[in-house]
Amino acid sequence: MTLEEGLELIENYKKGLQKFMDLLPEQSVQLGPEMIKTLSMNSKNEIKNLEAIEKALKRQSKYESGLSE
């Protein structure tokens, strides 16, 4: 897998999580407010983790391209 493919995969996963979070309020009757809150917090944390991975991958790529110059 290339860096670009990995970053695209991460971006698609983040979009899926965001869509999931957008739809959570509609499920509040079935799931209850505590479950909605928990799922929202978990999804936000997952997005933050993915953003950190993205940053690290981009930073590593810049570092490696600097070495090859």
Secondary structure as GFF3:
##gff-version 3
##sequence-region A 1 69
A	DSSP	alpha_helix	3	23	.	.	.	ID=ss1
A	DSSP	three_ten_helix	24	27	.	.	.	ID=ss2
A	DSSP	alpha_helix	28	31	.	.	.	ID=ss3
A	DSSP	alpha_helix	33	67	.	.	.	ID=ss4
###
